[in-house]
C-alpha cells in the first residue's frame, strides 16, 4: 500500500507540474497574441489610371486582407470603365464614403494606399482629411514638372479656353497620358481635364506633399526599374514632405506596374509598426 500511495503521490505531482506548465504556456500564448494582434485598421486601396480594383492592386489588397486588415477597394474615377465621369469633389466624397464603410466595420484607424494616380489622389485626400497614415506606391503624375507640362500644354490650353467661354462642363476629346509613354484620347469635361493635369490642381503631388496634414505618417515606395523622369520627380516630391510628417522611403524590385505586388510585405510590416 505504501508503494502504491507513493506512486499516486508522484503521479499527482507530475500532473500538477504538467498543468502548471500548460497554464504558463497558455498565458505566454495570450501575451504573444496580444502583442501581435492587429489593431482595427482599415485600408482604402486606390488603384491607378486605366486600372480597376481587380487589376494591379488586387494582390496588394488581398494580402492586406489576409494579414488581418479591413480593406475596401473602390473603383476610381480614372478607371478605364469610368473614364473621368466625375470631378475631384465628387471623388473626395466617394473616398469619404469608403472610409465610413471601414469605420462601420469596426476600423478605428484609417490608411489610404494608392498606386500611381491613386497615389496622387491619396496624397491630395491627406491634405484635406485627417487619416492615420498614407502609402504612396509609385505616385504620379507631376503636372508641375516641365516634361509633363509640355506634353499636356496643348490640351490644357483647349480646356481652359472652353472654361473661359463657359463650356467647362462640356465634353471634348483630350489626350490622357499614362506610364510607359502610353496615351489615348478620352472624352471628358474640360474642367475635369484641367483638374487632372494642371499644375497647382488636385493631382499636383509636388505641391500637395507640402500640405499633408501634420502627424500623418507616409510610406513612399518606388520600384528599382521605375522610369527615370517619374522616379526623379518622385524623389524631389518626397524631399518636400515637411518635418511635421513622419516619412519613410523604400525601394522595391520591379517597374511601375509591378510596384504594388513587390510592396506587399513592406506595407504590412510598416502598418504594424506605425499603427501599433
N, C-alpha and C positions, 0 to 999 in steps of 0.2 A: 504493500500500500504506500509505503514511504517513497519508493521508486516512482510509482505512478503519480503521486502527488507532486513530486519534484519535477517530473516530466511535464505535467499540466502547468505548473508554475512557469517553467521555462517557455512553454508554448504561448502562455498568456503574455509574457514579457516580449516575446518575438512579435506577436500580433500587435501589441501596443506600440512597439517601435515602428513596425510597418505602417500602422495607421498614422502615427506622428509624422513619418516621412511623407506619406501620401498627402496629409493636410498641408505640410510645409510646401510640398511641390505644387499643390493646387493653389496655395497662396502666392507662390512665385509666379505661376502662370497668370494669375489675376493681375499681378503687378506688370508683367510683360504686356498683357493685353491692354491694360490701361495706358501703358506707355506708348504703344504703337497703334492704339485705336484712332481711326480717322475722326477729326472734328467734323461737324456738319458743314462741309464745304461744298458749295455749288459752283460749277464752272459753265459759263456760257461760251460755247465753242463757235467761232465765227470764221466761216470759210472765205476763200479768196475769190477774185474776179473770174467770172465764167464757170465757177465751180458749183458745187452743191453740198449739202450735208453728207451725201454718200460718196463724196469724191476724195480729195487728197487729205482731208481732215478726219475721215472716218476712222482710221486705225488709231489716231491720236485720241479721239473722243471715246472709242471703245476701250482703250487702255485705261483712261481715267475712270471710266465706269467700273471696270473690273478691279480697279485698285481701291474702290470704296468711295469715290466721289460722286456727288449728284451732278448729272450732266444734262444739258439741253443744247441742241444744235439746230437753231432756226435757219430757214433759207433766207439769204440776204438779198437786198435789192439789186446787187450787181451779179446775181447768179445768171447763168445762161438763159434760163427759162424766164426770169422776171425782167431782165434787160432794162434796169433802171426805171421801174414803174412808179417809184415814189421818191420824194425828196428826203434829205437827211433829217429833217424834223420828224417826219413820219418814221423813218428808220430808227431814230432815237427812241421813239415811243415803243417800237417793236422790241428793241433790246430791253427796255424797261419792263415790258410785259414778260420777257423771258426770265429776267431777274426775279420778278414777282413769283413766277411759276416755281422757281427753285426754292424761294423762301416758303411758299405754301407747302412744299415737300419736306420742309424741316431745315433748310440751309440757313445758318446764321452768319456765314462768311461767304462772300461772293468774289469770284475771279473771272476776268474776261481773258480768253485765249484766242488770238486772231492770227490768221496766216495771210501774208501779202496785203491785199486791200483790206482784208479782215483785221490785220494788224493796225493799219492806218485808222480804221473805224474804231477799234478798241482804244487806241490812244486818244482819239477825239472824245469818246464817251468818258474816259477817265479825266478829262479836263472839265467835265460838266457835272458828273455824278460821282459821289464818293463810293469807291469799291475797295475791297480788301487787298487786291493785287491784280497785276496785269502781266500777261505773257504775250510778247510780240515775236512772231515767227516769220523771219524774213520780211518785215513790214515794208510796204510800198503803196503808192508811188511817192515821188518827191517833186511836186509841182513847181517848187521854187528854184530847182536846180536847172541850169541853162539848157542842158541837152533835152530834158523832158519838156521844158517850156517851149523850146524851138519846135519840137515835134507836134505840139498841140496848138501853137500860136494861131494858125490859120483858122482852125475850127473855133477857137476861143473868140477870135475877132467876130466870126459869123454869129456865134451865140450871143455875144454882148451887143452886137448890132440889133439882133432880134429883140433883146430885152429893152433896149433903148426905144424901140418902135412899139413897145407894149405887147410884144409877141413872146414873152418869156415862157408862157405856158403852152405855146405851140410846139409841135414836134418837127424835127428835121433830122437828116442823116448826118451823123458825126463819126469820125474815126475813133474807135476806142482802143487804146494801147494796152498791151499786156506783156508779160515776161517773155524772154526768148525772141524778141523782135516781132512778136505777133501783133496783129491788129485786125479789126473788122469794123465794118460800117454798121452802126446801130441807130435806129430811130428813137430819139428821146426828146424830152422838153429841153429847150435852150437853157433855162435856168438850172436844170439838173446837171447838164454837161458842165456848166461853169462851176457848180458846187464840187464836182468830182475832180476837176482839173486845174482850177485857178490857184495861183499862189495866194496864201492867206485864207483859203477856204477851209471847209471842214476836214478835207482829206490831206491837208498840208502837214505832214508829220514833222518836218523841220521846224515849223512854228509851234505845233501843238505840244511837242515834248517839253517845252519850257513852261507850259500851262497845266501840266499834270498836277492834280491836287496833292498837297503835301502828305507825306507818310503813306503813299501808295506804292508798295514795293513793285519793282519792274524787273522781269526776266526778259532779256533781249537776246535772241538767238539767230545766228546766220549759219548757213552751210558753207563748207570749205570751197565748194565749187560754184558759189553764187556768182552771177555776172558782175564783172568788176565795177561798172558805174553804180549799180544798186548797192553793192557792198560798201563802196566808198561813201555814198550818200548816207547809208545806214550807220556807218561808223561816225560820221560827222553829226548826225542827229543824236546818237547815243551820248556823245560828248556834251550835248546841250541839255541833257536832263539835269535839273537843278539838284543841289546838295540836299534839299529837303525831301528828295525822293530816293529811298534806298534802291540801288540798282545792281544788277549782275549781268555780265555779258558772257555768253557761252558760244563756242564754235562747235558745230557738229559735222559729221561727214555728209556728203551729198550736195545736190544742187538746190535750186529754188523750190521746185515741186516736191523734192524728197525731204525737205526740212522738217515738216510735221512728223513724219514717221520716225526720223532719226532723233527727234527731240523727246520722245515719249518718256524714257527713263529719267532724263534730266528734269522734265517738267514735274513728274510725280515726286521726285526727291526734293526739288525746290519748294513745291507746295507744302509738303510735310514739314520741312524745316522752317519755312516762312510763317506758316499759319498754326504752328504747334501751340 
